[in-house]
Amino acid sequence: MAEKARLNQKIVSDDFPNHWGKFKPEFYEAQCKGKCAYCEVPISVSQPGDVEHFRPKARVQAMTRGNRDDRLGQPARHKRVGKEEPGYWCLGYEWKNYLLACTRCNSTWKSDQFPVDATRAVRSGQESREGALLINPFDEDPARHFEYSEVTGEIRERTPRGKACIDVYGLDRRSLDEQHLVKAAKLQRIFDQYLFALKNDNEPLRRSCLGNFLEECRPEQPFAGFARDIVQRNVKLTYEQLLRAEERGELDLG
């Protein structure tokens, strides 16, 4: 009865004193040197980040998709819809429920959203049974859920979970497309050199290009997920294959 009464009680963010914010430097170091856990934008003075609750602590509520064209700072213009549900108050101070995220992904877009496929968990330990649609990139590799276009910079879903992440985190906002294109141009320059090396049987240049591809795909690099998808489709090598080639001494790392 006590647990049922607690679940029915109105819980607000003020019920949770912010003790996690002081550990932001630790999250910065632990999460690939300060990349947003969702969009992979580097956390910096100009792009501030938050220690975010992956499962919202006070309440859960869906939102409309909103405006994705944020290139000139346009507002998201999305609103809350549907019934407000109790949040994951039992995970309010659980380390496993914390992530470092940029302000746009966390505050502007995700907010209190957390869609699930099954019955929402009401106590710690039930999370694996609720069919969470959002992906925690530190619990599982999100790569199979997304694909990208090197022509437009756009992200596209491969799975329903990928679609949920794109919708909730705002991963298809135009500012990210433009940053993906900067990464794509860098990869294209390496690819042009790689093709030249193959055509001219230039083994040192080929090894150097493969080393450069690996560097762009490393987890500490911005938009590593984008780079891995593009490299795999154009060079026919996965990130794991590049790592194994590095272990065998087959790459030149400049």
C-alpha positions in Angstrom: 0.0 0.0 0.0 2.8 2.4 0.8 4.4 1.9 -2.6 1.1 2.4 -4.3 0.5 5.6 -2.4 4.0 6.8 -3.4 3.3 6.1 -7.1 0.1 8.1 -7.0 1.8 11.1 -5.3 2.6 14.1 -7.5 6.4 14.1 -7.9 8.2 17.1 -9.2 11.8 17.9 -10.0 12.2 19.9 -6.8 11.9 16.7 -4.8 15.3 15.7 -6.1 18.2 18.0 -4.9 20.8 18.2 -7.6 23.7 16.2 -6.2 24.7 14.7 -9.5 25.6 18.0 -11.2 28.9 18.3 -9.2 30.2 15.2 -11.0 30.0 16.8 -14.5 33.8 16.7 -14.9 33.9 13.0 -14.1 31.2 12.3 -16.7 33.1 14.6 -19.2 36.2 12.3 -18.9 34.3 9.0 -18.8 32.1 9.7 -21.8 34.6 10.0 -24.7 36.1 13.3 -23.5 32.8 15.1 -23.3 30.7 14.2 -26.2 26.9 14.3 -26.0 25.7 10.8 -25.4 23.0 11.2 -28.0 24.2 13.4 -30.9 28.0 13.2 -30.4 28.5 17.0 -30.4 31.4 18.0 -28.2 30.4 19.5 -24.9 32.1 22.9 -24.7 31.5 26.5 -23.4 29.6 27.3 -26.5 27.7 24.0 -26.4 27.0 23.4 -22.7 26.0 20.0 -21.4 23.9 18.5 -18.6 24.2 15.5 -16.4 21.0 14.0 -17.6 18.6 11.3 -16.3 18.2 8.8 -19.1 14.9 7.7 -17.5 13.2 10.9 -16.4 13.1 11.1 -12.6 9.9 13.1 -11.8 7.5 12.5 -14.7 7.1 11.0 -18.2 5.2 12.7 -21.0 5.2 12.5 -24.8 5.8 15.5 -27.0 5.0 16.4 -30.6 7.9 16.3 -33.1 8.3 20.0 -33.5 10.4 22.1 -35.9 13.7 20.5 -37.0 15.2 23.5 -38.8 17.3 25.0 -36.0 20.1 26.4 -38.2 19.4 30.0 -37.1 18.4 29.2 -33.6 14.7 28.7 -34.4 12.7 27.3 -31.4 11.7 23.7 -31.4 8.0 24.6 -31.2 6.9 21.2 -29.8 4.5 20.7 -27.0 3.5 18.1 -24.5 0.7 15.7 -25.5 -1.1 12.8 -23.8 -1.3 11.7 -20.2 1.5 12.6 -17.8 2.9 9.5 -16.1 5.0 9.1 -12.9 8.7 9.2 -13.6 11.4 6.8 -12.5 11.8 8.3 -9.0 13.5 5.1 -7.8 16.4 5.8 -10.2 16.8 9.5 -9.3 20.2 8.8 -7.7 21.3 5.7 -9.6 24.7 6.2 -11.4 23.5 3.8 -14.2 20.8 6.3 -15.0 23.1 9.3 -15.6 24.5 10.5 -19.0 26.2 13.6 -20.2 24.1 15.2 -22.9 24.2 18.5 -24.7 21.5 21.1 -23.8 19.7 20.8 -27.1 19.3 17.0 -26.9 18.4 17.0 -23.2 16.4 20.1 -22.5 15.2 21.3 -25.9 14.2 17.9 -27.3 14.1 14.9 -24.9 12.8 16.7 -21.8 10.5 14.2 -20.0 10.0 11.7 -22.8 10.7 8.0 -22.5 8.6 5.8 -24.8 8.3 2.1 -24.0 6.8 -0.9 -25.8 5.5 -2.7 -22.7 4.5 -1.9 -19.1 6.6 0.9 -17.6 8.9 -0.1 -14.7 7.8 1.2 -11.3 10.9 0.0 -9.3 14.6 -0.5 -9.9 15.3 -3.9 -11.5 12.3 -3.9 -13.8 13.8 -1.8 -16.6 14.7 -4.7 -18.8 11.1 -5.8 -19.1 9.6 -2.5 -20.1 10.8 -2.6 -23.7 12.5 0.8 -23.7 12.6 2.3 -27.2 15.4 4.8 -26.4 19.0 3.6 -26.6 21.6 4.2 -23.9 24.8 4.2 -26.0 26.8 3.0 -23.0 24.7 -0.1 -22.5 24.4 -1.1 -26.2 25.9 -0.1 -29.6 23.3 2.0 -31.4 25.0 1.6 -34.8 22.5 -1.0 -36.2 19.6 1.3 -35.6 20.8 4.2 -37.8 22.2 5.0 -41.3 23.4 8.3 -42.7 23.7 10.1 -46.0 27.0 11.6 -46.9 25.3 13.7 -49.5 22.7 15.5 -47.2 24.2 14.6 -43.8 20.8 13.3 -42.7 20.3 10.4 -40.3 17.7 7.7 -41.0 16.3 5.0 -38.9 16.9 1.3 -39.6 14.7 0.1 -36.8 11.7 1.3 -34.7 14.1 2.1 -31.9 16.2 4.2 -34.2 13.1 6.2 -35.2 12.2 6.7 -31.5 15.7 8.1 -30.8 15.6 10.4 -33.8 12.2 11.7 -32.8 12.9 12.1 -29.1 16.5 13.4 -29.2 15.9 15.6 -32.3 18.8 13.8 -34.1 17.4 14.9 -37.5 17.7 18.6 -36.7 19.3 20.6 -39.5 22.2 21.9 -37.5 23.4 18.3 -37.0 23.0 17.6 -40.8 25.4 20.5 -41.5 27.9 19.2 -39.0 27.7 15.7 -40.5 28.5 17.2 -43.9 31.7 18.7 -42.5 32.7 15.3 -41.3 31.6 13.8 -44.7 33.9 16.2 -46.6 36.9 15.2 -44.4 36.1 11.5 -45.1 35.8 12.2 -48.8 39.3 13.7 -49.0 40.7 10.6 -47.3 38.7 8.4 -49.6 40.0 10.2 -52.7 43.5 9.5 -51.5 42.6 5.9 -50.8 41.3 5.4 -54.3 44.5 7.0 -55.7 46.6 4.7 -53.6 44.7 1.6 -54.9 44.9 2.7 -58.5 48.7 3.4 -58.3 49.5 0.4 -56.1 50.8 2.9 -53.4 50.9 0.7 -50.3 52.3 3.3 -47.8 49.5 5.7 -48.8 46.9 3.0 -48.6 48.0 2.1 -45.1 48.0 5.8 -44.1 44.5 6.3 -45.4 43.2 3.3 -43.5 44.8 4.7 -40.4 43.1 8.0 -41.0 39.8 6.3 -41.4 40.3 4.5 -38.1 41.1 7.8 -36.3 37.9 9.4 -37.6 35.9 6.4 -36.3 37.3 6.3 -32.8 34.7 6.8 -30.0 36.3 10.0 -28.7 35.9 11.7 -32.1 32.8 13.8 -32.8 30.2 12.0 -35.0 32.0 8.7 -34.8 28.8 6.9 -35.6 28.4 8.8 -38.8 32.0 8.1 -39.8 31.7 4.4 -39.1 28.6 4.1 -41.3 30.1 6.0 -44.2 33.4 4.2 -44.0 31.7 0.8 -43.9 29.6 1.5 -46.9 32.4 3.1 -49.0 35.5 1.3 -47.9 33.8 -2.0 -47.0 35.5 -2.2 -43.7 33.8 -2.0 -40.3 35.3 -0.2 -37.3 36.0 -3.6 -35.7 37.9 -4.7 -38.8 40.0 -1.5 -38.8 40.8 -2.1 -35.1 42.0 -5.7 -35.9 44.1 -4.3 -38.8 45.7 -1.9 -36.3 46.5 -4.7 -33.9 48.2 -6.6 -36.7 50.3 -3.6 -37.6 48.7 -3.1 -41.0 47.9 0.6 -40.6 50.1 3.7 -40.5 48.9 6.1 -37.8 50.3 9.5 -38.4 
